């Protein structure tokens, strides 16, 4: 089955919608999840469901831990001990204002969203390159910058891909700093009598009087997860939104929201489990998995620069149909590259 893409420009946003099948050789679903690194919230909606399966609930409850370190000096992230203990691959990416950038004495590039007057710079440091070349002039310059020239401190959220012992090591490694272990916050609820768009897996753009489009569904999901009213009553001064047409009424729907710092590998497991949801017959024709990135993350997908001062959106949503077709919707704000 071929992949279909649709680009939709809305004010200060860019939305990409595509359709494929999980069994298709060229399906990009895993790659898109694995390269969206900084995930703040995961939301699941399952129509005509009153309780999560044991397998899915176990995965939801095992999305942590992550760690908060306060006032951590940046030079700690380029030490050989840190890189050798924790870093398997990756870069340190800094988004700096003009004054800070000049004070560091490091080489970078102007932000592509700076405009005529350049006020922000991006510095990328390959940590593995530093590890392999500990005596290089490049390492010496970066170390001098972070230790002496412009000692920078930040509050960090840290999470590690699970390979065994790192979780116990992390607390002890940063024991000289204020470090706290956190578990994601999980909210589970059931909504009854929910007005819901009618979808057809083959109709990404919708079909007149037969099915709603992918962008209409995404708007509806935002309203549902925000607990907004969907009936556009004249005395409702908070929301004038109404469910797109055609629609149906669900007797019940299960909502699950996970909030924290969530690794892509955890989301891959959730997506895989949702793909198996239809291994046995279900009343629901589809389920959804929505993922939001941190608004102030320096990147969105891969190493694509992300700007947040005009919104900060970077998110994606899977609509998983009972025939293993799926819709993938990716949205970013004004200061972002087109999603991959």
N, C-alpha and C positions, 0 to 999 in steps of 0.2 A: 504494500500500500504506500503510495507516494505521500510525502509530507507537503501540506499546504500551508502557506504563510499569508498573513494579512497584517498590514501596517495601518495603524489608525492614529492620526495626529489629533490630539485634543489640546485645549489651551494649557501650555506649560507642561505637558506630559507627552509621552510616547508609549503606545501600547502595541505589542506584537502578539498576534494570535496564530497558532498553527495547530494542525491536526495530524495525527499519526496513529500508529498501533504499537503496543508494547512488544509484539512479536516481530515487528518489521526490522530487518537487518540494519537499516540506517536510522533507526529511532535514536533521538538525541536525549532522551529523558534522563539517563544516568549522568551524562556529561554535564548537562545544565545544572543538575542538583549539586554535583561534586565541585563545581567551579564557582558556586555562590557561597562564599566563605562565612560571611558575618551575618548570621541569622538571629533575629530578635524574637520572632513570634511564629509559631506554627499553629494553624487552625484547621480542624477537620469537621466536615459536615456530612452526615450520613442520613439521607431521607428514609422514612418509614423504619426507624430503628429506635429502640428504647434503652439499649444497654450495649456497651462495647464488648466484643469478644474477648476472651481471656488472653489470647495471643496479642491482640492489638493493645489492650490495656497494659499488659506487661511492658511492651515497647514504649508506650507513653510514659510510664512511670520510671523508665530507665534512660531518660534523655540527659541526665546530668552525670557528674557535677561540673560546675565551672567555678572559677576563683576570681576574687576581687583583691587587687593589690594597690594600696594607696601610696602615692608619692614615690613611685619606683623610678630611680635614676635610669635614664635611657642607656647609659653605658653598660648596665647589667645585661642587656639583651645582645651585646656583641662580644661578651667574654667567651673564651674557648670552652670553659666549663658549661655555660648555658647552652651554647650551640651543640656541643658534643652530647649533652644529656638529653636535650629536648627537641632540637631541630633536626628534622629528617630532610626537609627541603623547604624552600620559601624565601621570601624577601621581607625586609623591614621597609615599609613605605611611610614617609613622613609628608604631611601636608602642612606647610609652614607659611605664615605671613611674611611679607617682604623683609621686615626688620629682623625677625628671628632667622630667616634664611641667610641673610647677609652676615649675621653674627656667628653663625655656625662655621662659616668658611668652607662649606661642602659644595660639591658640584651637583646641580639638579637642573630642572627645566621649568619654564613658566607653566603655570596651569593653563590648560587649553580653554578655560572659561574665564580668563582674566580680563578680557576686553582690551581696549587700547592701552589702559594704564595697568601694568602688571603689578598686582598686589599679593599674589599667592604663587608659591613654588612647590614642586613635587621632587622629593629626594628618594631614590630607590637604592637600597643596599642589599646585595646578594649575600645572605648570611653564610651560605655554603662556600662561596668563593673566599670569604674571610677565613673560614675554618681551614680550607685547604692551603691558604697562603698567609699564615699568621705573622710572617716577618716582612710582608710587603709594605711598600710605602703607603699604599692605599689604606691598609689596616691601621698603620701608625697615624695617618692623618685623621681618620674617623675616630680613633680612640682619643687622640689629642682634642678633637672638637668636643666630644661628649664628656670628657673628664675635666678639661681645662678651659677651652675657648668659650663654650656655651653649654655648661652643664644643665641639661633639661630633665625635668621630672614630670611624670604623668600618672594619672590613675589608670590602671589597666584591668580589663577583663581577660582572663586567660582560660583556655580550654585545650585539652590535648586529645589527639586521636588515641584511642585505647590500644595499647600494645602490652599491657601487663602491669608494671610497677610504677609508672610515672605518677599516678594519682597520689600515692603515699609519699613519693619523692618531692612533689611540688610544695607541699606544706613545709617540709623541712628545708628545702632549698631557699625559699624566701622567708625563712623564720626571722631574719633580722629586720623585716619590714612588716607593715600591717597587712596581713593576708587573711582573708576569710573564705571559707568554702560555702558555696550556695547550691541549692537545688532549684531547678526551674519551677515556676508557679504553674499549677495545673488547675484549670477550671472545666468542670464537666456539667452539662445541663441537658435537659430535654425540652424542646419547644413543641407545643401542640397547636393544631389547626393553623399551620403555616402556609401562607400563600406562596406558591413556588412556580418559577418559569417552566414551561414545557420545552424540552430540548430534544433534538435529533442528532445523533453522533455524526451523521453525514452532512449536517447543515451548519457549518461553522459560522456562516453569515446569517443564519436564520432562514426561515421560509414564511412568506406571507400567510397569516392566519393559521400556521401549522407549528412553528417553532421559533423560539427566541434565539438571538445571536450570542456569540461568545462575549462581546463587550457588555451586552445587557445583563448577562449572568454575573459578570464580575462586579458591576454596580450593585446588583441585588445581594451578592455575598457580602459586600462591604456594609450594606444596611443591616443584614441579619447579624453579622458578628459585632456590629455596633449597637445591637438591640434597639434599632429604630423601628418606629411604626411604619407599616407598609401600605396603609389604606388611604393616605392623602386626605384625611378628614379636614374640613374647613376650619375647625377650631384648634387644630394642632399647629402651634407656632414654632415647634422644634424641627419638624421634618415634613416636607411636602412630597416626599418620595412615595411612589406607588409601584407595586410589582409590575414588571413588563408583561405584555400579553403576546400570545396566549399563556394562560397559567392554570394551575390546578391547586388543590388544597391538600397538603399532607396531613394525615392524622397525627403524625409525630415526626420529629427529626432530632438526631443526637448531635450536639455540639461539643467539641473538645478544643480547648485552647491551651497551648504551652508557651510560657513566656520566660525568657532567660537568655543565655548564650548557647545556641544549639548548633552542634557540629553537622556538616553535610552528611557524614556517614550515618548519623542517627536518622536524618530525614530520608535517606535512601532506604533504610529498613522499614520506616513507616510507609513509604510509597510502595515498596514491595509487598508488604502485608495487605495494603488496600487493594492491590492488584489481585490478590487471592480472595478478596471478599466475596467475589461472585463465583468462586469454585462450587458453591452450593447455591441453589435457586434463592433469590431474594426478591422482595417486593420493590426495592429501590432500583431504578434504571441506571443510576449513576451515583458516585460519591465525589467529594472534592477535598483537595489538600492545598492549603494556601500558606505561603511563606513570605514573611516581611523581613527585610534587612534593616540593620541599624541606620537611622537617618544620617548620623555623622560619621559613618564608615568612610575611609579614604578611597575605597574601591567598591564597585558593585560586583560584576562578574569578572573572574580572573583578575587581571591587574588594570581593568578599565577604570579610569579616574571617575570618581563620584563626587558631585557637588551637592551640598545640602542646604545652602542658605536660601533657596527658593522652594523648599518643600522637603527634599531629601528622600523621596520615594524610590525604592528599588525593591520589587516584589515579583513573585510568580505564583501561578495557580494551575493545578492539574484538575481537570474534570475527567474522571475515570469511568468509562461506560462498561456495561455488563458484557459487551462483546470484545473487550480489551482494546477498543479504540480509546484515544484520549485527546483532549484539547489541552494545549499548553499556552498560557497567557503570561506575558512578561511585560512589566510596566516600569518606567523610570521617569524621573522629573526632567526639568528643563536643562540642567547642567550635567548631562550624562550622554555617553555614546548610546547608539541604538543597541538594544539587547542582542546578544550573540545569536 
